Amino acid sequence: MRGFKMIAGLALLGAGMPLAQADTLSVVKEHGAVQCGVTTGFAGFSAPDAQGAWKGLDVDMCRAVAAAVLGDASKVKIVPLNAQQRFTALQSGEIDLLARNTTVTQSRDTSLGAIHAAINFYDGQGFMVPKSLGITSARDLNGATVCMQTGTSNEQNMADWARAHNVQYKPVVIEQFNEVVNAFAAGRCDVFTTDASGLASIRIAKLTKPADYVILPEIISKEPLGPFVRQGDDAWLNIVKWSFQAMTGAEELGVTSANVDAQLKSADPNVQRLLGVTGSAGKNLGLDEQWAYRIIKQVGNYGESFDRNVGMGSPLQIQRGLNALWKDGGLMYPLPIR
């Protein structure tokens, strides 16, 4: 059945026909869970813990939508997908939401029957090498073998950068992400290239001796990562989009999972509208007025999610940088709920 749905979806796209759209909100309510496509295991973004529970920044995006729509952040069905499967699974209806550290690009927003709903992590492609090579700059990579995953934007970015800087390299392209990591760890290539956040994750979570590897300073691309939904279902797009905006807006307003109950009595009109004390934000989304309150109570604001999954409260210890709020020098600019 899974294969049939994927083939049917691709056939519609190949014929140039708009993909038949179901009312995703109704489907999710009928299933009683948000079917969420994530990675096959990427620490900090989507990976199972020792008890088998999936956690990460992208998983929190799925949990936020579940809290808003179904009242319970745990009502998420995780669907692990590799890079080649991800958009097919979304197109076919196998998943309701793709939250798989996926770069937002013009072609992906216009040619795959998908559209991004938010940017939940601003990233860029980088390089990691064994410290023993003595390389301190990507400009020194001429003649290197470079490991990367097929089906990602990394291949084209690497080719473009190498051409522009007259760097010759030998690509070692592998389909499965974990196999790419294993190839690099085994010394089959000199360099691993992927998003910088991925390199930090791999270094800490996948390599036996993290201190033996160094991430080079160069960032060679813009990689704005975010969740995708199917085109043509604007009601579902709005729910996913504003679920994320509720998280960033809560951080901006100082509303956290710890103080959200107390904040229900806030005199700040912005807090009142966010938490559904006043206004009709929920009605506008086809939800009840406590949708954002549940996201913050059960998942937390964006800053809380960032810190525990990839930030200073996590093993990755990634600085906020571009992912800080606008008032702190970052690019996160919450849209007003009014």
PyMOL commands that set and color helices and strands:
alter all, ss='L'
color gray80, all
select helices_A, chain A and resi 2-14+24-31+57-70+86-92+106-111+131-133+138-140+154-164+177-185+196-205+210-212+234-253+260-263+269-274+281-285+291-298+302-309+321-323+326-328
alter helices_A, ss='H'
color red, helices_A
select strands_A, chain A and resi 34-38+47-48+54-55+76-80+97-103+114-116+121-123+125-130+144-149+169-174+191-195+213-215+223-230
alter strands_A, ss='S'
color yellow, strands_A
deselect
rebuild
show_as cartoon
